[in-house]
Amino acid sequence: MKLGVGISTKNCEETIAQVIETVDKGLSKYFPSSSCLIIVSDGFSEDKTREIAIEKESRAEKIVVLQKGGPGKGNGVKTALQIFKEKNVDAVALVDGDLTSIEPFWMERLFSPLLKGKDLCVPFYLRHPLDGVITNQIAYPLTSSLYGKEIRQPIGGEFSFSKKFLNSILEHPLFPSDFGIDIFLTTVGVAENFSVTETVLGKKEHTSTRHYTEPAKLLVPMFYQVVTRLFELYLYYKEKALRTSDIQSIPRYGEIPTGLSLPAPQPDLALWKDYLKKDYEEIYLNSPLKEIFKEGGKEIEKNLKGKTFSFPAPLWAECVFVALLHYEEHRKKILDLLKVFWEARYISLIVESQGKKEEEMEEMIRDQLGIFLDLKKKYLC
């Protein structure tokens, strides 16, 4: 059995050595008789990421490459996958190079289900409900409602899959070059009826979380890339999505740990409100499509004038399905408008979460599944 682990990096000099070491320890401990290959696929780092990765010793064979096809996480993943295919690897795992919470046991959790016949493992983490700005607001509820499988972390970053799945995605016409890669892997798995399981990896912490205080730096570009791929995949798998009328749980591998402290991001509420006000005035008010989202626009206008802030989940979900309904005709203009409502919903979630326990916040996020499923039936079916 030949196992491959792909590590995507960009400016990860603080973390890459530890990630390589942890992956290598996990492979040695849990799969000592397997042939193992680690590929670090670097996205044009401007720091010493590549040099550190090359110098870091490992028991497993290690290859460090500059990714092909230009910038973007998807290009980095594809570069590694093509090498794994050439090397005839039997099973592949993917991890992010900026992880600070990775543990050796992750290798066992990622590979063992594949050795038992699964085609795709998606990660299940314990994350603070304010972590996952794109996951909680749209990727989780929309993916689950469209394809009928509850996937809590559809853009989690850490995946594993069989050779069969590897060959399938490399031939897929919608393989993305950017941050859309994670939602692509999840969606192909559930939409094409591969055998999918969640695998429990404990808590996730990574350095990119610090950019939650700077939405324009990482989160807004990621929003466009993830939601573009999510919507394009809906158009590609539309018949499958429209045949699905409920949401089912999927198998889960591993026990969920208890007693973990989950670090909370510290979003700057005033900064997010400034972004919203600017985007509402520059994007929404000037859009020829604003009447499509009239109710959402009224709610934002009211909130910007008031002392409190509330953009409720049902209104947000309605904006999502209206956007999906009109996306094929207008694409970028629709996403521009949806970004405004996404910002409003995240601000509302920050306000709603004040004084609440993490369990209560998680329940609020999960309650969106029923809301999204009902609106799917209203708008799409």
BAGU-904811 format. One record per atom (N, C-alpha, C, O): x, y, z. Coordinates in steps of 0.02 Angstrom, whole numbers, plus 32768, in hexadecimal, padded with zeros to 4 digits. Example, Ala and Ser with C-alpha at 12.3 -4.5 7.8 and 13.67 -1.06 7.14 Angstrom:
<atoms>
82947EE48186;82677F1F8186;82947F5B8186;82C87F5A81A7;82827F908162;82AC7FCB8165;82858002818A;829E80398192;
</atoms>
This chain:
<atoms>
802B7FC48000;800080008000;802C803E8000;80588045802B;8021806A7FD0;804880A87FCB;801C80E37FDC;7FE880EE7FBD;80308109800E;800981428027;802C81838015;806981888019;800481B58003;801F81F67FF3;7FFE822D801A;7FC1822C8023;8025825D8033;800A82978056;802182D58032;805D82E2802B;7FF082FD801C;7FFF833D7FFB;7FF68376802C;7FC3837B804E;802883A18030;802683DB805D;8028841A8031;805A8426800E;7FF384428034;7FF08480800E;800C84B98038;7FF984C18072;803884E1801B;805785178041;805885588019;805A85597FDC;8056858E803F;806685D08025;807885FC8061;804D860C808B;80B7860E8064;80D08637809C;80C2861680DF;80A38634810B;80D985D980E6;80CD85B18122;810E85A28148;8114856D8166;813E85CF8146;817E85C18165;817985B581B1;81A3859281CE;814585D081D1;813D85C78219;81258581822A;813185698262;8104855F81FC;80E18521820D;80F684E481E5;80EA84AB81FB;811484EC81AB;811E84B4817D;8149847D819B;813B84428190;817E848E81C0;81A9845A81DC;8181842D820C;818883F0820A;8158844C8236;813184258266;80FC83FB8242;80EF83C38257;80DE8416820E;80AC83EF81E9;80CD83B181C9;80B2837A81CF;810683BA81A9;81298381818B;813C834E81C0;8130831281B7;8158836581F8;816C8338822E;813183108249;813682D48255;80F983328252;80BE8311826E;80A182DE823D;808E82A78251;809D82F081FE;808582C181CB;80B3828481C9;809A824B81C7;80F4828F81CA;8124825881C6;811E822A8203;812281ED81FC;81168248823E;810D821F827B;80CE81F48276;80CF81B98288;80988213825E;805A81ED8258;805E81B38228;8045817D8235;807E81BF81EF;8086818A81BE;80B0815181DA;80A0811681D1;80E7816281FC;8114812F8218;80F18107824F;80FA80CB8254;80CA812A8279;80AA810882B1;807180DB829C;806B80A282B4;804780F3826F;800A80CE825F;800E80A38220;7FE780748218;803E80B181F5;8044808B81B7;808E807A81AA;80A9808C8176;80AE805781D9;80F6804A81D4;810A801E819A;814380228183;80DC7FF58181;80ED7FC8814A;80DC7FE58106;80E87FC580D3;80BF80228104;80AA804080C5;80E3806A80A8;810C808680CD;80E4806F8066;8111809D8044;80EE80E18044;80B580E7802E;81118115805C;80F081568065;8116818D8040;8154818E803D;80EF81BB8024;810B81F37FFF;80EA82338016;80AD82388017;811382648029;80FA82A6803C;810D82D78004;814782DC7FF0;80DC82FC7FEC;80E983307FB9;80D583737FD6;809B837D7FEA;810483A17FD9;80F683E67FEB;80EF840D7FAA;811F84157F85;80B384247F9D;80A484497F5F;809C84927F71;806B84A67F8F;80CE84BA7F5E;80D184FF7F76;80B585317F44;80C3852E7F09;808C855E7F5F;806A85907F35;809085D17F31;807586077F3F;80D085CE7F1D;80F9860A7F10;810386327F50;80F8866F7F50;811986107F85;812686327FC4;815C86687FBC;818B865F7F95;8153869E7FE0;818486D57FDF;81B086D3801D;81DA87008026;81A886A18047;81D386998081;81FE865A8078;820E8648803F;8212863A80AE;8240860180A9;821C85BD80AD;823A858B80BF;81DC85BC809B;81B5857E80A0;81D78545807A;81E0850F8096;81E98550803C;820585198013;82498502802F;825684C78033;827285328042;82B48520805D;82AD84F6809C;82D084C480A5;8280850A80C8;827684E58107;825A84A080F8;826F846F8116;822C849B80C8;820E845A80B6;8242842C8099;824283F080A7;826F84468070;82A4841D8052;82D484038087;82E983C98085;82E5842E80B7;8317841C80EA;82FA83ED811F;832083C9813F;82B983EE8129;829B83C6815E;82A1837B814E;828A83658119;82C08355817A;82C9830E8170;828882E8817E;826082FD81A8;827F82B1815B;824482868165;8255823E8155;82808230812B;823382118177;823C81CA8167;821C81BA8124;8238819380FD;81E381D78117;81C181CD80D7;81E681F180A0;8208822380AC;81DF81D98063;81FA81FE802A;81D782418026;819A82458032;81FC82758016;81DF82B98015;81F482DD7FD5;822E82DB7FC1;81C482FD7FB6;81D083257F79;81B5836A7F86;817C83727F9D;81DC839D7F78;81C583E27F7E;81C484017F39;81F884027F17;818B84197F24;818484337EE0;816284787EE1;813C84887F0F;8171849F7EAE;814C84DD7EA2;810F84CB7E78;811684AB7E44;80D584DE7E8F;809984C77E6C;809584E27E25;80AF85177E15;807384BC7DFB;806A84CE7DB5;802784F37DAC;7FFA84EC7DD5;802385197D76;7FE385387D64;7FD5857B7D82;7F9E85957D7B;800585997DA5;7FFA85DA7DC3;7FE385D67E0A;7FDD859F7E26;7FD6860F7E2A;7FC186117E70;7F7D85EF7E7A;7F5885E37E4B;7F6F85DF7EB9;7F2F85C17ECA;7F37857D7EEA;7F5E85547ED3;7F1185717F20;7F1785317F44;7F0584F57F17;7F2484C17F1C;7ED384FE7EED;7EBF84C77EC1;7EF884B17E93;7F0084757E88;7F1E84E17E7A;7F5784CF7E51;7F8C84AA7E79;7FAC847C7E5F;7F9484BD7EB8;7FC384997EE3;7FAE84527EEF;7FD684247EEB;7F6E84487EFC;7F5484057F07;7F5A83DB7EC7;7F7083A27ECA;7F4883F87E8F;7F4C83D27E50;7F9383BE7E40;7F9F83867E28;7FC383EA7E4D;800983D97E41;801D839C7E69;803D836E7E4E;800A839A7EA8;801A83607ED2;7FF683227EBA;801382EB7EB8;7FB683297EA8;7F8E82EE7E93;7FA982CF7E53;7FA982927E4C;7FC082F87E26;7FDC82DD7DE8;801B82B57DF6;802782827DD5;804382CB7E26;807F82A47E38;806B82637E5A;8087822F7E4C;803A82677E86;8022822A7EA7;800981F77E74;801481BB7E7C;7FE7820F7E41;7FCE81E17E0E;800881C17DE8;800881857DDB;803A81EA7DD7;807581D07DB5;809A819C7DDF;80B6816C7DC5;809A81A67E21;80BC81787E4F;8090813D7E62;80A681117E89;8053813A7E47;802581037E53;801580FA7E9E;801680C37EB8;800681327EBE;7FF481307F05;7FAE81137F0D;7F8281207EE4;7FA480ED7F42;7F6480CB7F4C;7F3080F67F71;7EF480EF7F66;7F4881237F9C;7F1B814E7FC2;7F3F818F7FD1;7F7C81907FDB;7F1981C67FD1;7F3582097FD8;7F13822E8011;7ED6822A801A;7F3B82538037;7F2082828069;7F3B82C78059;7F7382CF8040;7F1282FA8068;7F26833F805D;7F22836580A0;7EF0835E80C4;7F56838B80B0;7F5483B580EB;7F6F83FA80DA;7F97840180AB;7F5A842C80FF;7F71847080F3;7FB4847C8117;7FC18460814C;7FDE84A480F8;802084B08113;802384E2814B;805884EB816A;7FEB8504815A;7FEC8536818F;7FCB851D81CF;7FBB854581FB;7FC284DC81D5;7FA284BF8211;7FCE84C7824E;800B84BE824B;7FAE84D68286;7FD284D782C6;7FB684A282F6;7FD28498832C;7F80848082E2;7F60844F830E;7F66840882F4;7F4983DA8312;7F8A83FC82BE;7F8F83B982A2;7FB1838982D3;7FE1839C82F5;7F97834C82D7;7FB283198303;7FC282DA82DA;7FA482CF82A5;7FF182B082F1;8002827382CB;7FC5824782BE;7FC28226828A;7F95824482EE;7F5C821782E5;7F30822B82A9;7F0882038292;7F3882688290;7F12827C8255;7F20824D821B;7EF3824081F3;7F5C82338216;7F6C820781DE;7F4381C781E3;7F2A81AE81B0;7F3C81AD821F;7F1381718228;7ECA81808216;7EA9815881F5;7EB181BA822D;7E6B81CB8220;7E5F81D881D6;7E2781CC81BD;7E9081F081B2;7E8681FF816C;7E8D81C2813F;7E6A81BC810D;7EBA81948151;7EC6815B8125;7E9F811C8136;7E8D80F68109;7E91810F8175;7E7180D08188;7E2E80C58165;7E21808D814E;7E0180F88161;7DC280EC813E;7DCC80D880F4;7DA480B280D9;7E0080F380D5;7E0D80E1808F;7E2180988089;7E0E8075805A;7E48808180BA;7E5E803B80B9;7E24800B80C6;7E297FCF80BA;7DEC802880DF;7DB07FFF80EB;7D7C800880B5;7D437FF280BB;7D8F802A807E;7D63802E8045;7D4380718036;7D2080788004;7D4D80A38060;7D3180E58052;7D5881078019;7D9380F9800E;7D3481337FF5;7D5481577FBE;7D6B819D7FD1;7D9C81B77FB6;7D4781BC8000;7D5782018013;7D4A820B805D;7D1581FA8077;7D7C8228807F;7D74823E80C4;7D74828A80C6;7DA382AA80AD;7D4082A680E3;7D3E82EF80EE;7D4A82FA8138;7D3682D18161;7D698331814B;7D7C833B8190;7D42835081BC;7D15837381A6;7D43833A81FA;7D148353822C;7D3E836F8265;7D62834B8287;7D3983B0826F;7D5F83D282A3;7D3083ED82D8;7CF483F682CD;7D4C83FA8312;7D2B84258342;7D48846B8337;7D8484768341;7D1E84998322;7D3484DD8315;7D04850D8338;7CC984FF833F;7D1E8544834D;7CF38577836B;7CC1858E8336;7CD4859882FC;7C8185988348;7C4F85AB8317;7C5C85EC82F1;7C4185F682BB;7C868618830D;7C98865482E8;7CD3864982B9;7CE686758292;7CF1860D82BE;7D2585F9828E;7D0185D58255;7CD485AC8262;7D1385E28219;7CEF85C481E1;7CBB85F481C5;7C8085E381C0;7CD2862F81B4;7CA48664819D;7C7E8650815E;7C4486628156;7CA0862C8132;7C80861680F3;7C5F85D280FE;7C2985C580E3;7C7F85A78124;7C6385658132;7C1E856A8152;7BEE854E8138;7C1A858E8189;7BDC858F81B0;7BA385B3818E;7B6985A18197;7BB385E68167;7B7F860F814A;7B6385F28109;7B2785F980FB;7B8E85D180E1;7B7585BB80A0;7B8D8575808C;7B64854E8074;7BCD85658094;7BE58525807B;7BC384EA809D;7BAE84BB807C;7BBD84ED80E0;7B9E84B68105;7B5384B080F6;7B3D847A80E2;7B2B84E58100;7AE384DB80F5;7ACF84D280AD;7AA184AC809E;7AF284F3807E;7ADD84ED8038;7AF284AA801B;7ACA84897FF9;7B2F84948028;7B458452800E;7B19841B802A;7B0583EE8006;7B0B841D806B;7AE283E9808A;7A9C83E8806D;7A8183B28061;7A7E84228062;7A3A84248048;7A3784127FFE;7A0683F57FE7;7A6A84237FD8;7A6884147F90;7A7083CA7F82;7A4C83AF7F58;7A9D83A87FA6;7AAE83637F94;7A9783307FC7;7AA282F47FBF;7A7683477FFC;7A558319802A;7A8282F4805A;7A6C82C38078;7AC0830B8063;7AEE82EC8092;7B0A832380C0;7B24835580A8;7B03831A8100;7B1C834D812E;7B6783488134;7B8283188150;7B8A837A811A;7BD3837E811D;7BE383BD8145;7BDC83F5812C;7BF983B48183;7C0383EE81AF;7C3D841A819B;7C3A845781A4;7C7183FC817F;7CAC8424816B;7CBD84168121;7CF083F78113;7C94842E80F4;7C9E841E80AD;7CDB8441808E;7CF1842E8058;7CF6847380B0;7D3284958095;7D69849580C9;7D8D84C680D2;7D6F845C80EC;7D9C84588125;7DE684578116;7E0E846A8141;7DFB844280DB;7E42844380C9;7E64840080CE;7E9283F280A7;7E5083D580FD;7E7083948106;7E42835E80EB;7E0C83528107;7E56833D80B6;7E2E830A8095;7E5A82CC8088;7E9782D0808A;7E3A8294807C;7E5E825A8062;7E3082348033;7DF38237803A;7E4E82128003;7E2581EF7FD2;7E4B81B77FAF;7E8881B37FB0;7E23818C7F90;7E3D81507F6F;7E5A81617F2A;7E5181987F10;7E7C81307F0E;7E9681387ECA;7E5D81427E98;7E6481687E68;7E2581207EA3;7DEA81287E77;7DD281707E78;7DC3818C7E43;7DCE818E7EB2;7DB781D47EB8;7DEC82027E9A;7DDA82327E77;7E2A81F57EA6;7E60821D7E8A;7E5B82217E3E;7E5F82577E21;7E5481E77E1E;7E4F81E67DD5;7E12820B7DBC;7E14822B7D88;7DDB82077DE2;7D9D82297DCD;7DA582747DCF;7D9182967D9F;7DC0828F7E04;7DC482D87E0A;7DF782F67DDA;7DEE832F7DC3;7E2C82D27DCB;7E5E82ED7D9D;7E4282F57D56;7E5B831C7D2F;7E0D82D07D47;7DED82D47D05;7DB183037D05;7D91830D7CD1;7DA0831F7D3F;7D6283467D45;7D6B838B7D24;7D9E83AC7D2E;7D3A83A17CFC;7D4183E17CD9;7D3F841E7D06;7D5384547CF1;7D2784177D44;7D2284517D70;7D5784527DA7;7D4F84757DD9;7D8D842C7D9F;7DC3842D7DD0;7DDC84757DD7;7DF384927DA6;7DD884927E13;7DE884D97E1B;7E3284E67E27;7E5884BA7E3A;7E4685247E1A;7E8B85387E25;7E9685597E69;7ECF85647E7D;7E6085687E8D;7E6585947EC7;7E4885747F06;7E4985377F0D;7E2E859E7F34;7E1285857F72;7DD2855C7F68;7DB9853E7F97;7DB9855A7F2C;7D7F85317F1D;7D8E84E67F20;7D6084BE7F19;7DCD84D37F29;7DDF848D7F26;7DBD84637F5C;7DA9842B7F4F;7DB5847E7F98;7D9884577FCF;7D4E84487FC3;7D38840F7FCB;7D27847A7FAF;7CE1846F7FA1;7CD884437F63;7CA7841E7F5E;7D0884467F36;7D07841A7EFB;7D0E83D17F10;7CE783A77EFA;7D3E83C27F3B;7D48837D7F51;7D0A83627F74;7CF3832A7F66;7CEF83897FA2;7CB383737FC6;7C7883697F98;7C5583367F9C;7C6D83987F6B;7C3283947F40;7C37835A7F10;7C0683367F06;7C70834F7EF2;7C7883167EC5;7C6A82D57EEB;7C4A82A87ED1;7C8382D17F28;7C7982947F4F;7C3082857F5C;7C1A824C7F52;7C0982B77F71;7BC282AA7F81;7B9782A87F42;7B6782817F3F;7BA682D27F11;7B7B82D57ED5;7B8482987EA8;7B5582847E86;7BBF827A7EA9;7BCC82407E7E;7BC881FE7EA5;7BDF81CA7E8C;7BAC82027EE0;7B9D81C57F08;7BDB819B7F19;7BD7815E7F1C;7C1381BD7F24;7C4D81997F40;7C3D81887F88;7C1181A67FA7;7C6281597FA3;7C5A81467FE9;7C7F81798014;7CBD817A8016;7C5881A38038;7C7481DC805C;7C6A81D280A7;7C3681BB80BD;7C9D81E580CD;7C9781E48116;7CB782238133;7CE5823F8115;7C9F8238816C;7CC2826C8192;7CF5824A81BF;7CE8821581DB;7D2F826881C6;7D62824D81F3;7D7382828226;7D8282BB8215;7D72826F8265;7D7A829F829C;7DC382AF82A7;7DEC828282B3;7DD482EF82A2;7E19830582A9;7E24833282E6;7E58835282EC;7DF483358313;7DFD835F834E;7DF083A8833F;7DBE83B8831E;7E1C83D48356;7E12841B8348;7E4184318311;7E7784158307;7E2C846682EE;7E56848182B9;7E6A84C982CB;7E4084F382DA;7EAB84D482C9;7EC6851782CF;7EF985228298;7F2284F6828A;7EF7855B8279;7F2685698243;7F3385B48242;7F0A85DC825A;7F6C85C78225;7F81860D822A;7F54863B8202;7F5186778212;7F31862381CF;7F08865081A7;7ECD866C81CD;7EAF869D81B8;7EBC864D8207;7E8586688230;7E9286B08245;7E6386D6824F;7ED186C3824B;7EE187078260;7EC7873A822E;7EBE87758240;7EBA872581F0;7EA2875581BD;7E58876381C3;7E3C878A819C;7E36874281F4;7DEF875181FF;7DE6879A8214;7DAF87B5820C;7E1B87B8822E;7E1687FF8240;7E22882C8205;7E1C8869820A;7E34880E81CB;7E418835818E;7E1A88148155;7E3887F3812B;7DD8881D8152;7DAF87F98121;7DC887FE80DA;7DC687CD80B5;7DDE883880C4;7DF08841807E;7E2F881A806C;7E3A880C8031;7E588809809D;7E9887E9808E;7E9087A08079;7EB2878A804A;7E65877B809A;7E5E8734808B;7E16871E8082;7E0686FA8053;7DE9873480AF;7DA6871980B0;7D7C872D8073;7D5787038059;7D82876B805D;7D5A87808024;7D70875C7FE4;7D4587437FC0;7DB187597FD4;7DC587307F9A;7DB086E87FA0;7D9B86C97F6F;7DB586CC7FDD;7DA086867FE6;7D55867F7FDB;7D3F864E7FBE;7D2E86B07FF2;7CE686AE7FE8;7CD686A87F9D;7CB0867C7F89;7CF486D27F75;7CE786D07F2C;7CFB868D7F0F;7CD686707EE7;7D3586747F22;7D4E86357F04;7D2485FA7F19;7D1385D07EEF;7D1385F57F59;7CEC85BC7F71;7CA585BE7F56;7C8C858C7F3E;7C8585F97F59;7C3F85FD7F44;7C3985F67EF8;7C0985D97EE0;7C6986107ED3;7C6886057E8B;7C6985BB7E7B;7C4185A37E53;7C9685967E9B;7C9B854E7E8D;7C5C852A7EA5;7C4584FC7E84;7C42853E7EDF;7C05851F7EF9;7BCB85287EC8;7BA684F87EBB;7BC385647EAE;7B8D85727E7F;7B9885507E3C;7B6985367E1E;7BD685517E23;7BE4852F7DE3;7BD884E47DE9;7BBE84C57DBB;7BEA84C77E22;7BDE84807E2C;7B9384717E30;7B7D843C7E1A;7B6D849F7E4D;7B2484957E4D;7B0984927E06;7AE084667DF7;7B2084BE7DDB;7B0984BB7D96;7B1D847A7D74;7AF7845E7D4C;7B5884617D85;7B7184237D68;7B4A83E67D82;7B3B83B87D5D;7B3883E87DC3;7B1683AF7DE2;7ACC83C07DF1;7AAF83A47E20;7AAF83EC7DCB;7A6C84057DD9;7A3983CD7DDE;7A0F83CD7E0B;7A3A839F7DB0;7A0983697DB1;7A0D83407DF1;79DA832F7E0F;7A4A83327E07;7A54830E7E46;7A3883367E80;7A15831C7EAB;7A4883777E81;7A3283A27EB9;79E683A57EBD;79CA83A47EF4;79C583AA7E84;797C83B27E84;795883717E96;791D83737EA8;797A83397E91;795C82F97EA5;795F82ED7EF0;794082BF7F09;798583157F13;7991830B7F5B;795F83347F83;795883707F79;793B83137FB1;790583357FD5;790F83378020;78E783558044;79448317803A;795183188082;799C831A808E;79C3831B805E;79AF831C80CD;79F6831E80DF;7A0482E3810E;79E482DD8143;7A3482BA80FC;7A46827F8124;7A8C82888141;7AB682A98123;7A97826A817A;7ADA826A8196;7B0582378171;7AEA82098151;7B46823E8176;7B74820E8157;7B9C81EC818E;7B9F820681C6;7BBC81B3817F;7BE4819181B3;7C1C81BE81CC;7C3581E981A8;7C2F81B2820A;7C6681D98228;7C9881A98247;7C85817A826A;7CD881B4823A;7D0D818A8254;7D3281AE828B;7D4B81E68281;7D36818F82C5;7D5A81AD82FD;7D2B81CC832F;7CF381E0831E;7D4181D0836D;7D1A81EC83A3;7D27823783A9;7D60824E83A3;7CF1825D83B5;7CF982A583BE;7D1582B28403;7CF7829D8435;7D4E82D48408;7D6B82E1844A;7D4183128473;7D1C833A8457;7D48830E84B4;7D24833C84E0;7D5783658508;7D9083518510;7D40839E8520;7D6A83C6854B;7D9E83F08528;7DCA840C8549;7D9B83F584E7;7DCB841E84C3;7DB8846784C7;7D7D847984C1;7DE9849284D0;7DDC84DA84CC;7DE284EF8484;7E1484DF8462;7DB18513846C;7DAF85278426;7DBD85728421;7D93859A8434;7DF785848409;7E0785CC8404;7DD785EF83D6;7DC985D8839F;7DBF862883EC;7D8E864E83C5;7DB18684839D;7DDA86A983B9;7DA1868B835D;7DB986C58338;7D9F87058359;7D6C8704837B;7DC2873A834F;7DAD877A836B;7D9B87AB8333;7DC187D98325;7D6287A08312;7D4F87CC82DB;7D43881382F3;7D25881E8328;7D5A884282CD;7D51888982DD;7D0C889F82C3;7D0488AB8287;7CDC88A382EF;7C9788B282DB;7C9288F582B8;7C6F88FB8286;7CB5892782D1;7CB2896982B2;7CCF8967826B;7CB58987823E;7D0589418263;7D24893C8221;7CF5891981EF;7CEE892F81B6;7CD588E28206;7CA688C081DB;7C6B88ED81C8;7C5488EB818F;7C54891581F7;7C1D894481E7;7C34897981B5;7C0D898E818A;7C72898E81BB;7C8C89BE818A;7C8E89A08144;7C7C89C08113;7CA589608140;7CA6893E80FF;7C5F893980E3;7C54894480A8;7C308927810E;7BEB891F80F8;7BCF896180DE;7BB1896380A8;7BD989978104;7BBF89D880EF;7BDC89EC80AB;7BB88A03807F;7C1C89E380A3;7C3D89F38064;7C2289C9802B;7C1289E47FF6;7C1C89888035;7C03895C8000;7BB989677FF1;7BA489637FB8;7B9389768025;7B4C8984801A;7B4489C27FED;7B1C89C27FBF;7B6B89F57FFB;7B658A347FD5;7B838A2D7F8F;7B688A487F5F;7BBC8A0A7F89;7BDE8A077F49;7BC689CE7F1C;7BC689D47EDF;7BB189977F3B;7B9D895D7F14;7B5189587F0F;7B3489597ED8;7B3089527F49;7AE889477F47;7AC289817F28;7A9A89767EFA;7ACD89BD7F40;7AA589F67F28;7AB18A057EDE;7A868A237EBD;7AEB89F17EC4;7AFA89FE7E7D;7AED89C37E50;7AFA89C77E14;7AD4898D7E6B;7ACA89507E42;7A8889527E1D;7A5489637E3A;7A8889417DDC;7A49893D7DB7;7A1E89027DCD;79E488FC7DB9;7A3C88D67DF6;7A18889A7E0D;79FF88A07E55;79E788707E72;7A0488DC7E72;79F588E27EB9;79AD88D17ECA;799E88BC7F02;797F88DB7E9B;793888CC7EA9;792D88817EB4;78FC886E7ED5;795988587E99;795388107EA5;795B88007EEF;793D87D07F08;798388287F12;7991881E7F59;797388577F83;7992886E7FB3;7938886D7F71;791B88A87F90;791488A27FDB;792488D18000;78FC88697FF4;78F18861803B;793388638062;793788808098;796688448046;79A788458066;79C3888C8068;79E088A0809B;79BB88B18032;79D388F68031;79B089218064;79D1894A8085;796E8919806C;7949893F809E;7962893080E4;7968895D810E;797188F180F1;798788DD8134;79CB88FB8145;79D78912817D;79F888FC8114;7A3A891A8120;7A338965812B;7A5289818158;7A0A89858102;7A0089CE810A;79E789DE8150;79FF8A0D8170;79B789B78168;799B89C281AB;79D189B881E0;79D689DF820F;79FA898481D8;7A2D89768209;7A6389AB820B;7A7C89BC8241;7A7689C381D1;7AAB89F681CF;7A958A3781F0;7ABF8A5E8207;7A548A4381F2;7A3A8A808212;7A2D8A76825D;7A278AA68283;7A278A378271;7A158A2982B6;7A508A1D82E4;7A8A8A1E82CE;7A418A118324;7A758A058356;7A8289BB8360;7AB689A8837B;7A548991834B;7A5D89498350;7A66892D8309;7A5E895082D8;7A7788EC8305;7A8188CE82C4;7A64888882C3;7A74885E82ED;7A39887B8291;7A1C88388289;7A0E882B823F;79E7884E821F;7A2E87F78225;7A2087E081E1;7A12879581E9;7A41876D81E5;79D3878281F4;79C3873E820A;79D3870881D6;79D58715819A;79DD86CC81EF;79F1869481C5;79BF8686818C;79D586798154;797C86888198;794E867C8160;795586AE8127;7950869C80EC;796186ED8138;796B87208104;79AC871380DE;79AE871980A1;79E187018103;7A2186F180E3;7A1886B680B3;7A3086B8807A;79F7868180CA;79EE864680A1;79C686578062;79D3863C802C;799486828069;796E8697802F;799B86BB7FFD;799586B07FC0;79C786E58015;79F787077FE8;7A2286D57FC3;7A3086DE7F88;7A3786A07FE5;7A61866D7FC6;7A3C864B7F8D;7A5886437F57;79FE86377F98;79DA86137F64;79C386417F2B;79BF862B7EF2;79B5867F7F3A;79A786AF7F04;79E586B77EDA;79E186BA7E9C;7A1F86BC7EFA;7A5E86C27ED5;7A6A86847EAA;7A7E868A7E70;7A5E86497EC6;7A69860C7EA0;7A3A86087E64;7A4D85F07E2F;79FD861F7E6E;79CB861E7E38;79DF864A7DFD;79D286397DC4;79FF86827E0B;7A1186B27DD7;7A5B86AF7DC3;7A7186D67D98;7A8086827DE1;7AC986827DD8;7ADE86757D90;7B0A86987D76;7ABF86457D6F;7AD686327D2C;7AD2866C7CFB;7AFA86717CCD;7AA286987D05;7A9986D17CD7;7AC8870A7CE7;7ADE872E7CBA;7AD887147D27;7AFC87517D3A;7B4087457D5C;7B6987737D5F;7B4C870B7D75;7B8A86F57D95;7BAA872A7DC3;7B9487327DFB;7BDE874D7DAC;7C0687787DD8;7BDA87AE7DF9;7BE587BD7E34;7BAA87CA7DD6;7B8087FE7DF3;7B5787E27E2D;7B4B88047E5F;7B4187A47E26;7B1B87847E5B;7B4887777E97;7B3387837ED0;7B8587607E8C;7BB287537EC3;7BC587937EE8;7BCC87937F25;7BCC87CA7EC3;7BDA880A7EE3;7BA3881C7F14;7BB088317F4D;7B6588137F00;7B2C88227F2B;7B2987F17F66;7B1D88057F9F;7B3487B27F59;7B3087807F8E;7B66878D7FC3;7B5B87807FFE;7BA087A67FAE;7BD587B67FDE;7BBC87E98011;7BCD87E4804C;7B9488197FFB;7B7A884C8029;7B4F882B805F;7B54883C809A;7B2487FD804B;7AF887DC807B;7B1E87AB80A7;7B0B87A180E1;7B52878D808C;7B7D876180B4;7B9E878980EC;7BA287728125;7BB687C480DD;7BD487EF8110;7BA088018145;7BAE88018181;7B638810812F;7B2E8822815E;7B1D87E7818C;7B1387F181C8;7B1A87AC816F;7B0987718198;7B40876181CA;7B31874E8203;7B7F876A81B7;7BB5875C81E7;7BB4878E8220;7BBE877B825A;7BA987CD8211;7BA288008245;7B6987EC8275;7B7087F182B2;7B3287D78258;7AF887C38281;7B0A878782AD;7AF6878582E7;7B3087578293;7B44871D82BA;7B71873282F4;7B6A8718832C;7B9E876182E8;7BC98779831E;7B9E87978356;7BAA878A8391;7B6C87BF8342;7B4087DF8374;7B1687AA8398;7B1087AB83D5;7AFA877B8372;7AD08747838F;7AF6871A83BF;7AD986FF83EE;7B37871383B3;7B5F86E583DC;7B728701841F;7B8886DC844C;7B6B87428428;7B8187618466;7B59874584A1;7B1C874684A2;7B7E872C84D3;7B5F8710850E;7B4986C88506;7B2E86AB8536;7B5386AA84CC;7B3E866584C0;7B78863484C7;7BB1864684B9;7B6985F884DD;7B9B85C384E0;7BA885A78499;7B7F85B0846C;7BE185878492;7BF3856C8450;7BBE85398438;7BAF853783FD;7BA385128466;7B7084E08453;7B3285028437;7B1384E98408;7B1F85398455;7AE4855E843D;7AF2857C83F8;7AC6857B83CD;7B2E859583EE;7B3F85B283AD;7B40857C8377;7B298587833F;7B5C85428389;7B5E850B8359;7B1884F58345;7B0B84E4830B;7AEA84F58376;7AA484E38367;7A8585168337;7A5E8503830C;7A9585568340;7A7C858A8313;7A94857D82CB;7A6D8584829C;7AD2856A82C5;7AEE855D8282;7ACE85208263;7ABE851F8227;7AC484EC828B;7AA684AF8270;7A5C84B8825F;7A4284978232;7A3B84E58282;79F484F38273;79EB850D822B;79B4850A820F;7A218527820E;7A1C854081C9;7A0C85088197;79F185168162;7A1C84CA81A8;7A1084938178;79C6848F8164;79B6848A8129;799A84928196;7953848F8187;793C84CC8160;791284C68132;795785068171;79458544814D;795A853F8104;7934854F80D7;7998852980F9;79B1852480B4;798B84EF808D;797D84F98052;797B84B780AC;795884828088;7912849A8073;78FD848D803B;78EF84BD809F;78AD84D7808D;78B1850A8054;788685098027;78E385348055;78E985678020;790185487FDE;78F285627FA9;792885137FE4;793A84EF7FA6;78FB84D67F82;78F484DE7F46;78CE84BA7FA8;789084A07F8B;786684D97F6E;784584D07F3B;786885127F8F;7841854C7F78;785E85697F38;783885797F0A;789F85717F34;78BD85957EFD;78D6856A7EC3;78D5857F7E8A;78ED852D7ED2;790E85067E9E;78E484CB7E84;78E884B87E4A;78BB84AE7EB0;789884717E9D;7853847F7E7E;782F84507E6C;
</atoms>
